[in-house]
């Protein structure tokens, strides 16, 4: 099979590897669509994210969909031909965190495209059968792959306890901010205000359900008359986070979703005086059924996020297009295609 391999910073090569064989409780999946993520770009640009360092050739890509083409000897959940979305992190299932239901915090997690675990920029992958989630025919292959970022949005909204009547501020109108926006509305939020510096993305946020948008390159967030009870910080920009935190009202909740600098300014007096809860998120746990239900029912439009498509021989282009074209929201790779366009 063909595989796109990151050998180092700015060094992506298309290679041939054997098609993997599924283990007893695994399925072999023909990969049909894979979304590109900011973490993929970061590995391409810098060769590391925090403690995760690319020390050997690595296949990126962790937002895949596909179709089951072979099942392991003990696998019973899928028939050959079943379309699936792949939950790309397989935990150990026996550690303290896994047993408590927090399997996203499993210290032995094997997550696609995270050193040293290969991802899905390839024609075939194997996955434990219970992490290959069946998807309805109403979802496109692209949308099925983007259930992964949608799961990030679902997890963030759950962590912040968004519900009917919530007033939500979302900083950053990238893919995660846009799925968080749609999820917040689906969870019953009455007001969802989104900030960004890209007017095109803010227009998309309005289209997808935001009740208000703020171009923070033109307008001072501190002067806007809106006091949210929830902040979902999806930009990863420390200055944006610090300013947004000051907007949160009494007994509010803040969830830090975006990955940016190692530190952010925290207005401690505001957090203490208003008894604001501040927490982070790391991926997700038990979100796929909800994500599939939201997308399948049309509550969340994932296809609207896809702006660019590339073949497997064009992974480098997929990883660099956002730096060249400000209309990019989500680029996807189609592994069964050599080149697209």
Residue pairs with C-beta under 8 A, 6 or more apart in sequence:
1 16
1 17
1 18
1 19
1 122
1 123
1 124
2 14
2 15
2 16
2 122
2 123
2 312
2 313
2 335
2 338
3 14
3 15
3 16
3 17
3 59
3 121
3 122
3 123
3 312
4 12
4 13
4 14
4 15
4 59
4 60
4 61
4 121
4 122
4 312
4 313
4 315
4 333
5 12
5 13
5 14
5 15
5 57
5 58
5 59
6 12
6 43
6 44
6 54
6 57
6 58
6 59
6 60
7 13
7 57
8 47
8 54
9 44
9 45
9 46
9 47
10 44
10 45
12 44
12 315
12 316
12 319
14 312
14 313
14 315
17 122
19 28
19 123
19 124
20 28
20 124
20 125
20 126
21 28
21 126
22 28
22 70
22 71
22 72
22 75
22 126
23 72
23 126
24 72
24 73
24 74
24 75
25 72
25 74
25 75
25 128
25 129
25 130
26 72
26 75
26 126
26 127
26 128
26 129
27 68
27 70
27 71
27 72
27 75
27 77
27 78
27 84
27 126
27 127
27 129
27 132
28 68
28 69
28 70
28 71
28 124
28 125
28 126
29 64
29 66
29 67
29 68
29 69
29 84
29 86
29 124
29 125
29 126
29 127
29 132
30 66
30 67
30 69
30 123
30 124
30 336
31 64
31 65
31 66
31 120
31 122
31 123
31 124
31 125
31 335
31 336
32 64
32 65
32 66
32 67
32 141
32 144
32 145
32 334
32 335
32 336
33 64
33 65
33 66
33 140
33 141
33 142
33 144
33 145
33 332
33 333
33 334
33 335
34 61
34 62
34 63
34 64
34 65
34 119
34 120
34 121
34 145
34 332
34 333
34 334
34 335
35 63
35 64
35 142
35 145
35 146
35 148
35 149
35 175
35 330
35 331
35 332
35 333
36 61
36 63
36 318
36 319
36 330
36 331
36 332
36 333
37 62
37 63
37 149
38 174
38 236
38 259
39 49
39 62
39 113
39 114
39 259
40 60
40 61
40 62
40 113
40 119
40 319
41 319
41 320
41 322
42 48
42 49
43 49
43 54
43 58
43 60
43 113
43 115
44 60
44 316
44 319
44 320
47 53
47 54
48 54
49 259
52 114
52 115
53 115
54 115
55 115
55 116
56 115
56 116
58 113
58 115
58 116
58 118
58 119
59 113
59 118
59 119
59 120
59 121
59 122
60 113
60 119
60 121
60 315
60 319
61 112
61 113
61 119
61 120
61 121
61 122
61 333
62 88
62 89
62 111
62 112
62 113
62 114
62 119
62 120
62 148
63 88
63 120
63 145
63 146
63 148
63 149
63 332
64 85
64 86
64 88
64 112
64 119
64 120
64 125
64 145
64 148
65 83
65 84
65 85
65 86
65 135
65 141
65 142
65 143
65 144
65 145
65 147
66 83
66 84
66 86
66 125
66 141
67 81
67 82
67 83
67 84
68 78
68 79
68 80
68 81
68 82
68 84
68 132
69 80
69 124
70 80
71 78
71 79
71 80
71 129
72 129
75 129
76 129
77 129
77 130
77 132
78 84
78 129
78 132
78 134
82 134
83 134
83 135
83 137
83 141
83 144
84 132
84 133
84 134
84 135
84 144
85 132
85 133
85 135
85 144
85 145
85 147
85 148
85 288
85 292
86 112
86 120
86 125
86 127
86 131
86 132
86 133
86 145
86 148
87 131
87 132
87 133
87 148
87 151
87 288
88 111
88 112
88 113
88 119
88 120
88 131
88 148
89 103
89 104
89 109
89 110
89 111
89 112
89 131
89 283
90 109
90 110
90 111
90 127
90 128
90 131
91 97
91 98
91 103
91 104
91 106
91 108
91 109
91 110
92 98
92 106
92 108
92 109
93 103
93 106
95 106
95 107
95 108
97 103
97 105
97 106
97 107
98 106
101 285
101 286
102 285
103 109
103 285
104 155
104 282
104 283
104 284
104 285
105 282
110 117
111 117
111 283
112 118
112 119
112 120
112 125
113 119
113 120
113 121
120 335
121 312
121 315
121 333
121 335
122 312
122 335
123 312
123 335
123 336
133 147
133 288
133 289
133 292
135 144
135 147
135 292
135 296
136 292
136 296
138 296
139 147
139 292
139 295
139 296
139 302
140 303
142 302
142 303
142 306
142 309
142 332
143 295
143 302
143 303
145 332
146 175
146 179
146 302
146 305
146 306
146 330
146 332
147 288
147 291
147 292
147 295
147 302
149 175
149 176
149 179
149 330
150 179
150 183
150 291
150 294
150 295
150 300
150 302
151 283
151 284
151 287
151 288
151 291
152 176
152 179
152 180
152 257
152 281
152 283
152 284
153 176
153 179
153 180
153 181
153 182
153 183
154 183
154 284
154 287
154 290
154 291
154 294
155 281
155 283
155 284
155 285
155 287
156 176
156 180
156 183
156 232
156 234
156 255
156 257
156 281
157 180
157 183
157 184
157 187
157 232
158 287
159 253
159 255
159 279
159 281
160 168
160 230
160 231
160 232
160 253
160 254
160 255
161 230
161 253
162 168
162 183
162 184
162 187
162 188
162 189
162 230
163 187
163 188
163 189
164 187
164 188
164 189
164 190
165 188
165 189
165 190
166 184
166 187
166 188
166 189
166 190
166 191
166 229
166 230
167 189
167 190
167 191
167 226
167 227
167 228
167 229
167 230
168 184
168 189
168 191
168 192
168 193
168 228
168 229
168 230
168 231
168 232
169 193
169 195
169 226
169 228
169 230
169 231
169 232
169 244
169 247
169 248
170 177
170 180
170 181
170 184
170 192
170 193
170 194
170 195
170 210
170 231
170 232
170 234
171 177
171 194
171 195
171 196
171 231
171 232
171 233
171 234
171 235
171 237
171 240
171 241
171 244
171 258
172 194
172 195
172 196
172 233
172 234
172 235
172 236
172 237
172 240
172 258
173 181
173 194
173 195
173 196
173 198
173 201
173 202
173 204
173 205
173 213
174 196
174 201
174 234
174 235
174 329
175 305
175 329
175 330
176 234
176 257
176 258
177 194
177 196
177 205
177 232
177 234
177 235
178 201
178 204
178 205
178 208
178 305
178 329
179 300
179 302
179 305
180 232
180 234
180 257
181 192
181 194
181 205
181 208
181 209
181 210
182 208
182 209
182 294
182 299
182 300
182 301
183 294
183 300
184 192
184 230
184 232
185 192
185 209
185 299
186 294
186 299
186 300
189 230
190 211
191 211
191 212
191 226
191 228
192 209
192 210
192 211
192 212
193 210
193 211
193 212
193 213
193 214
193 224
193 226
193 228
194 202
194 205
194 210
194 212
194 213
194 214
195 213
195 214
195 215
195 216
195 221
195 235
195 240
195 244
196 202
196 205
196 213
196 215
196 216
196 235
197 215
197 216
197 217
198 326
199 215
200 326
200 327
201 329
202 210
202 213
202 214
202 215
203 213
204 304
204 329
205 213
206 213
207 304
208 301
208 304
212 226
214 221
214 224
216 240
216 243
221 243
221 244
221 247
222 243
222 246
222 247
224 247
226 247
227 247
227 248
227 249
228 247
228 248
228 249
228 252
229 248
229 249
229 251
229 252
229 253
230 248
230 252
230 253
230 254
230 255
231 244
231 245
231 247
231 248
231 252
231 253
231 254
231 255
232 255
232 257
233 240
233 241
233 244
233 245
233 254
233 255
233 256
233 257
233 258
234 257
234 258
235 241
235 258
235 260
236 258
236 259
236 260
236 261
237 258
237 260
237 261
238 260
238 261
238 263
238 264
238 265
239 265
241 256
241 258
241 260
241 264
241 265
242 264
242 265
242 266
242 267
245 254
245 266
245 267
245 270
245 271
245 276
245 278
246 267
246 270
248 254
248 270
248 274
248 276
249 274
250 274
250 275
250 276
251 274
251 275
251 276
252 274
252 276
252 277
253 276
253 277
253 279
254 276
254 277
254 278
254 279
255 279
255 280
255 281
256 264
256 278
256 279
256 280
256 281
257 281
266 278
270 276
271 278
291 300
293 299
294 300
295 302
305 329
305 330
306 329
306 330
306 331
306 332
307 327
307 328
307 329
307 330
307 331
308 318
308 321
308 325
308 328
308 330
308 331
308 332
309 331
309 332
309 333
309 334
309 340
309 341
310 317
310 318
310 321
310 331
310 332
310 333
310 334
310 339
310 340
310 341
311 333
311 334
311 335
311 337
311 338
311 339
311 340
312 333
312 334
312 335
312 336
312 337
312 338
313 338
313 339
314 333
314 339
314 340
315 333
318 331
318 332
318 333
319 331
321 328
321 331
322 328
322 331
334 340
